[in-house]
């Protein structure tokens, strides 16, 4: 069984107009960015895909968010 550990770091900023930005970087245990991973805020339509360096940006309604990462392969 293959076990992977990823670190999800994020920053939330208020955008006004009832929206909030959540941005961050998804990295593995060696600190390398994970590209092509889906980041989703549970219970909302907010989602993003990480770029080649593992960075992502979400725009969501204000409040608390539980972020989930998934990646095929």
Residue pairs with C-beta under 8 A, 6 or more apart in sequence:
4 28
5 28
5 29
6 26
6 27
6 28
6 29
6 34
6 37
6 69
7 26
7 27
7 28
7 29
8 24
8 26
8 39
8 67
8 69
9 24
9 25
9 26
9 27
10 22
10 23
10 24
10 67
11 22
11 23
11 24
12 20
12 21
12 22
12 65
13 20
13 21
13 22
13 23
14 20
14 21
14 62
15 21
15 59
18 61
18 62
19 59
19 60
19 61
19 62
20 59
20 60
20 61
20 62
20 63
21 57
21 58
21 59
22 41
22 46
22 57
22 58
22 59
22 60
22 65
22 67
23 55
23 56
23 57
23 58
24 39
24 55
24 56
25 33
25 50
25 53
25 54
25 55
25 56
26 33
26 34
26 37
26 39
26 50
26 54
26 56
26 69
27 33
27 34
27 54
28 34
32 54
33 50
33 51
33 52
33 53
33 54
33 55
34 50
34 54
34 69
34 71
35 50
35 51
35 52
35 53
35 54
36 49
36 50
36 71
37 49
37 50
37 54
37 56
37 69
37 70
37 71
38 47
38 48
38 49
38 69
38 70
38 71
39 47
39 48
39 49
39 50
39 56
39 58
39 67
39 68
39 69
40 46
40 47
40 67
40 68
40 69
40 70
41 47
41 58
41 60
41 65
41 66
41 67
41 68
42 65
42 66
42 67
42 68
43 66
44 60
44 61
44 65
46 58
46 59
46 60
46 61
46 65
47 58
48 56
48 57
48 58
49 56
50 56
58 67
